[in-house]
Structure formats: C-alpha cells, structure tokens
C-alpha cells in the first residue's frame, strides 16, 4: 500500500524547550518525486517542508531523520532532506555489508551519522518490515561504523535487546534503542537488562512513548519507564517524537507528547541535558 496519507496536526507545546533542542526520531516521505518500495502502511504526505513546520511548532531547531523502511536502501529522499536542512538535520540510514566505503563517506559528508537495524516484525506475520536490515549485519559493519564515528540504531523488543546487547557491547559501536527499548509492560524483566546496559554507558535509549505497549492502559502507565531511564543514566537518554506516526490511529500529537515528556521530567537542567547536550554530542551537531 503506497497511497498518500495526511500528516497529523501538531499543537504548540505549553512548555518552551531550551535553545538547540533536538527531536531525535522523525521521518520524511517525499511523495511522487521519491518513489518507495512495498509498504505495509499508507505513506504520509510528509515532505521536508512539513517536517520543518513541525519542528518550528515544537520549537526544536535540530532533528534526526530516520530512514523509513519503505525506502529501503534508496537514500535519495533522506539525502535531499539533509541537504535542505543546512546543518540542522542528521540522518540514520539503512545499509548492509555490501555498501561501498565511498558511499558511506559520501553519506557522512551529507550528515548521516548512523545505520538502523530492525528486529520488530511487520503486522500480518510476514517477517521483518520490507526494506529493513537485521542486527546480524552489524558484525561485519562495525569496523566501518567505528572508523566513521557512527552509531547503530536498533528497533527491537526489550526481550530481543536483552538477547543481543551483550554481543553488541563488544563491537565498540554506540547502540541507540528506539521507542524506550519496547518493553512489553512496565515490569518487563528484559527492561531491567536494558537498564543495566544503559547504566554502563553501552547504549542510548530514546524516550519515545507512542509505540510502547500499555496493556490497554493510558499513556500515564509509561511514566515509570521514563523515570527509570532518567534515574539510571540521564546522559544516555534522548527524546524523539516519531512524527509523522505511521500505522497509528488516531495519531498522537507531537506537541502533546513533548509536553508529557517535559512534565514527567520536571527539571529544566535534565531537559537541557536530554534535549540539547546529549544529541549534540551523539550526532555531531555543530555549535
């Protein structure tokens, strides 16, 4: 399914974010100019212009673009967005071990700072999302990522993270876990394992709330997860909106999600650390 879908409305947050704040998990979809491959969801009408408007409404001046799996290994849409971002954007691309060093170097010059790996399964029982790369590819890619100073972003359940993180920690590549590391519930024992790696500084975790299972409860049920991340190692926590919220009905409001994150945080110093200082260091943003 590749038909265009409308992007959700974004409200202006009640809270003002610190200067230099970064949304570390967003996507762009370029429309007919950038054809995508097979997709299990309708592609949103979310070009770079809509992305810039979303960031402006939130008050964030930096953002990280994560390659949507329908684009697979075709970098054209993301590279076009990075070029138009004029230094305020960074990219997370998809690639396997066949990628040429010259291509990785060109991506680095364009603003790419990471590769993404996916272990979550697409809806309908069809295996991984079309276009995604599994974490097993990271072994061969790790020396090249280390040479570039890149990270590996991983979308996987907490149980999958607990299984693979001991091996990944030995590769010497920073690992960034999407969506709170996807615990099944607030007392998921696999989340305790993730917290251990977080405390040791082996991983970073994005406090992105919208895709985490809640057992039918309201989003307030996720607060203990965010609180535990921040208490364990605030220097390894990031925030991301996940805009424009594919496969989510009704779609969240990025402004409301940012307010919720800041309300739960309750500390301007922590807000600056997580929204500004952590992403600036990890994604190599210029001052």
JOSUL-V166511 format. One record per residue. PSI is psi in degrees with one decimal (none if undefined). Layout:
BEGIN
PSI / PSI
END
This chain:
BEGIN
122.3 / 8.4 / 148.8 / 144.2 / 151.2 / 149.2 / 148.3 / 153.0 / 148.7 / 123.9 / 156.8 / 125.3 / 150.2 / -36.4 / 145.0 / 127.6 / 155.7 / 153.8 / 136.3 / 10.8 / 148.5 / 133.6 / 112.1 / 6.9 / 94.1 / 169.5 / 154.8 / 146.4 / 122.0 / 1.6 / -158.9 / -26.1 / -19.0 / 81.2 / 138.9 / 165.5 / -164.1 / 141.6 / 137.8 / 2.5 / 158.5 / 131.9 / 127.5 / 154.7 / 79.2 / 65.4 / 179.4 / -31.2 / -42.1 / -36.7 / -44.5 / -38.6 / -40.6 / -47.3 / -40.4 / -40.0 / -40.9 / -26.1 / 9.8 / 140.4 / -5.6 / 153.9 / 156.6 / 127.7 / 123.2 / 128.2 / 120.2 / 141.3 / -29.2 / -23.5 / -13.5 / -126.8 / 11.0 / 110.8 / 0.4 / -47.0 / -45.6 / -41.1 / -37.0 / -42.7 / -41.9 / -41.1 / -37.9 / -17.5 / -15.7 / 45.2 / -9.3 / -3.3 / 149.7 / 161.4 / 149.9 / 113.7 / 174.2 / 132.7 / 159.3 / -169.6 / -10.9 / -8.2 / 137.6 / 147.9 / -38.5 / -34.3 / -43.8 / -41.0 / -38.9 / -40.2 / -40.5 / -45.2 / -29.9 / -16.4 / 4.0 / 138.4 / 7.8 / 161.4 / 149.3 / 142.0 / 140.7 / 127.0 / -15.0 / 148.5 / 143.1 / 151.8 / 145.2 / 0.9 / 25.2 / 21.9 / -158.5 / 161.6 / 137.1 / 134.6 / -8.8 / 163.6 / 134.3 / 161.8 / -17.6 / -21.8 / -14.7 / -29.9 / -49.2 / -29.4 / -18.7 / -45.7 / -34.2 / -35.8 / -40.6 / -42.4 / -32.6 / -13.9 / 29.0 / 169.1 / 169.2 / 122.8 / 136.4 / 123.7 / 108.2 / 160.4 / 161.5 / -38.8 / -42.1 / -40.5 / -46.9 / -32.0 / -41.2 / -20.8 / -37.1 / -40.7 / -40.1 / -31.4 / -25.7 / -8.0 / -15.5 / 22.6 / 128.0 / 132.6 / 128.3 / 121.8 / 128.5 / 151.8 / 52.8 / 19.3 / 14.3 / 55.2 / 151.2 / -26.0 / 170.6 / -21.8 / 27.0 / 119.1 / -25.9 / -28.2 / -32.4 / -38.8 / -42.8 / -43.0 / -34.9 / -43.3 / -34.5 / -45.4 / -37.0 / -7.0 / 12.3 / -25.5 / 159.7 / 150.2 / 132.0 / 123.0 / 69.5 / 114.0 / -20.5 / -20.6 / 4.9 / 130.9 / 142.1 / 9.3 / 37.7 / 3.0 / 168.8 / 168.1 / -20.8 / -22.7 / -16.8 / -8.9 / -42.4 / -30.8 / -47.7 / -43.3 / -41.0 / -37.7 / -50.6 / -39.4 / -33.8 / -44.2 / 84.9 / -19.1 / -2.9 / 20.7 / 139.4 / 166.3 / 139.9 / 144.9 / -32.5 / 13.1 / 139.3 / 28.5 / 61.0 / 150.2 / 30.9 / 117.8 / 120.1 / 152.7 / 143.1 / 169.0 / 116.7 / -36.3 / -42.3 / -36.3 / -39.6 / -43.0 / -42.4 / -45.7 / -46.5 / -37.3 / -46.8 / -34.9 / -50.7 / 22.0 / 111.7 / -33.3 / -43.4 / -38.1 / -44.5 / -40.9 / -46.8 / -38.3 / -25.6 / -60.8 / -45.5 / -52.2 / -31.5 / -41.5 / -44.6 / -41.6 / 7.8 / 44.3 / 141.5 / 145.5 / none
END
